[in-house]
């Protein structure tokens, strides 16, 4: 390569930007960067692009040298800030997945309501209904035969629609997370905690939530003849299914983390 090569010029600039970093770390980063840039440029040349244009395009797509160097400096200088960003990104991801799970439970609740009726889904026999609330519920449901019937229909609708709204919010939040990770993850600004940590947290939260919801549903069936049990039983299987998914992911994480067996062990 000539001294005017865009890749060589970029590496020179990156070296100057990283002069305050440990030499071994700088050598490793430069080697990885050069390999990536040359692979990208070679692929573009194979596609018909000139060498100079291919290298310039590879450099532009990789990102400005000052930005890459700043990300490396932050990563080595402020580990606590990096951990804080990872916690934020992990919380965002888990919150988005949790909201999606709530949305799925809304679909299950709608199905249970269609099968078992509104009383199975959202009844509350012991609740006192005020006159003002009754007027509002009956006004919204003129065909209801009583205040209680109108109230139960309203509670059932809220159980379904509020959960679906939460699921929509979760889908948007997850989309934002994916976009942010693609654009900022390479610079270390939007990375999550280690996979085993994230999956352990998710397994614990979803498993505990599923167990509590299932217990509340069974208790409602026993104590209240099933009136209102659907609101719990519609959410419990979704939480337990999510726990199973993250549990499987955690097992995979642990298998990948296991060191290989040493070959040639002597058996006594």
N, C-alpha and C positions, 0 to 999 in steps of 0.2 A: 504494500500500500504506500502511496505517496504521502508526504507530510501534509498535503492539503486535503487528505481524505476526511470526509465529514465525521466518520467514526473516530479516527485518530484525534481530530480536533476536539470532539466531544469528550473523549477519555482524558485528554490533557486538561480540559476545563474542569472535569469532575475531580481529577487528582488535586488541582489547586483548591477546589472547594472543600476537599476532605483532608487538607494538610494538618488539621488539628486532631484528627482521629488516630488511633493506634495503627502503626504501619502494617501489621499483619492483617488487621481488619480491612484496611484500604486495599491491600493487594488482592484479598479475596473478593471484595466488592467489585474492583475493576475487572478482575478475570471473569466474574459472572456476567457483568454488564457487557463486556466485549463479546463474550460467547453469544449472548442473547442478541445483540445488535447484528453481529455477522450472520447468524442463522436467519434472522429476519430479512436482512439485505440479500442473502443468497437466494432465499425463496422468491423475493421480488424479481431478482435478475432472471431466475428460471422462468418467471412468468412473462418476460419480455422487457422489463424495465432496464434502463441503463444503470451501470454500477454507481455512478455519482448520485443519480436520482434515488436509487434504491437505498443507499446509505443515508442520504438526507431524510428520506421518508421514515426510515427506521429510527433515526435519532429523534425526529419530531414526535413520533408516536410513543417513544419511550418516556419522554418528559424532560423538561428543562433540568440541566445539571444542578443549578442552585436549589431547586425544589427537592430533587432526590437527595442531595447532600444535607439539606435541612432536616429531612425526615430521618436520615441516619443519625444526625447529631442529637435530635430529640429522643430517638430510641435508646441511645447510649447514655445520654445525660439525665433524662428524667424517666426512670423506670416506673415510678409511682404514677406519673401522668399516663404512661402507656397502659398500666393496669387499670386505671380509672376509666380510660376510653374503652378498654376491653369489657369492663363490667357494664358500662353504659350500652355498648353494642349488644352484649349478651342479654341484658335485661330487655332491650328493645325487641330482640328476636323472640325471646320467651313470651313477652307480653303480647306480641303479634300472634304467635301460635296459640296462646291462651284465648285471645279474643276470637280467633278462628274457630277454636273448639266450642266456645259459647255459641257462635253462629250455627255450627252443626247441631248443637243440642236444641237450638230453636226449631230446626227442621224435624228432629225427633219428637219434640214437644207437639208440633203441629200434627204429626202422625198419630201420636197417642191421644191427642184431643179429638181427632176425627174418629178414632176407634172407641175410646172410653167416654167421650163427652167432656164438656167444660168442667164439670164437678170433679172428675178424676184428675184433671190437669191442674186446677188452681182453686179449689174450694178452701174456705177457711171457716168452718162451722162456728167457731167460738168468737168470731170478730163481731163487735157491735157496729151497726150501720147507722150513721147519723142521718137526719132528715135531709140535710143539704146534699150529702153524698147520694142518697136515694133519688133525689130530684134530678141530679146530674146523670146518674146511671139510667134511670127510666127515660129521661129525655133523649139519651143517645140510643136507647133500644126500646122503642115504643111497643114492640111485640112481646116484650117480657111479661110474664104473668105475675112477677113479684120483684121487689127491690133486690132480694137475695139472688134471684136468677139473673137479673141484669148485671149485678155486681160480679158474679162469677164469670159471666161472659166477658166482661171488661178485663177482669184479672187474667183470664186465659189468653185473651188477645195480647195483652201486655207481655205475658210470659213469652209468647212466640215472637212478636215484633221487636221487642227490646233486644232479645238475643240475636235476631237476624241483623239488627243494626250494629250490634257489637261485632258480629262476624264480618260485616262490610268494612267496619273500621279496621279490624285485624288484617283483612286482605290488603287494604291500602297501606297500612303500616309495614306489612311484610314486603310489599313491592318497593317501598321507600328504602327499606333495609337492604334489599338485593341490589338496587341501583347504587346506593351509597357504598356498599362493599365492593362493587365492581370498579367504581371510580376512585375510591379513596383507600381501599384495602391494600393496594400495592405499595402505597406510601406509608402504611402503618397507622393511618388515622381512623380506620373503621374495621378493626379486627376483633374477633370474639375471644373469649377465654378458651383454653384447651378443650377439645371435643369431649373428653371424658368428664370434665368438670360441668360443662353445659348439660350434657345428657344425664348426669347424676342429679343435678338440680331439678331438671324437668321430670325425671322419673319420680323423685321424691314428692314434688308438688302435685303432679297429676295423680300419682298413686294415692296420696293422702286425701286429696279432694274427692277422688272416686270412691274411696272407702267411706268417707263421711257422708257423701251424697247417697250412697247405697243404703247406709244405716238409717238415714233420715227417711228415705223412701219406705223401707221395710217397717220402720216405726210408725209411719203415718198409715200404712195399710193396717197394722194391728190396732192402733189406737183410734183412728178415725174412719175405719171401714174403707180405706183407700181414697177418701175424699181429699184431693190435693196432693196425692202421692206422685202424680205424673210430673209435677214440676221438679222433683228430685230424681225420679227414675229416668227422666229424659236426659238428664245431665250426667248421671253416674256412668253409663256405658261409654259415653264419649270420653270422659276423663280417664277411665280405665284403659280404653283403646289407645289413647295418647301415651299413657304410662307404658303400655306394652311396646309401642313403637320405640320410645326412648330407651326402654330397657334392652331391647334388641340392639339398638345403636351402641349402648354402653358395653354390652358383651363384645360387640365387634371392636370397639375402641380398646378394650382390655386385651383382646387377642392380638391386636396389632402391636400393642405395647409390650407384649411378652418377649423376652430375649430368646433367640433360637437355642435349641438344645445343643449342648456341646457334643460335637462328633467324637467318636472314638473313646467313649467312656468305658472303663474296664469294669466288668461285672464280677463281683467276688463270688 
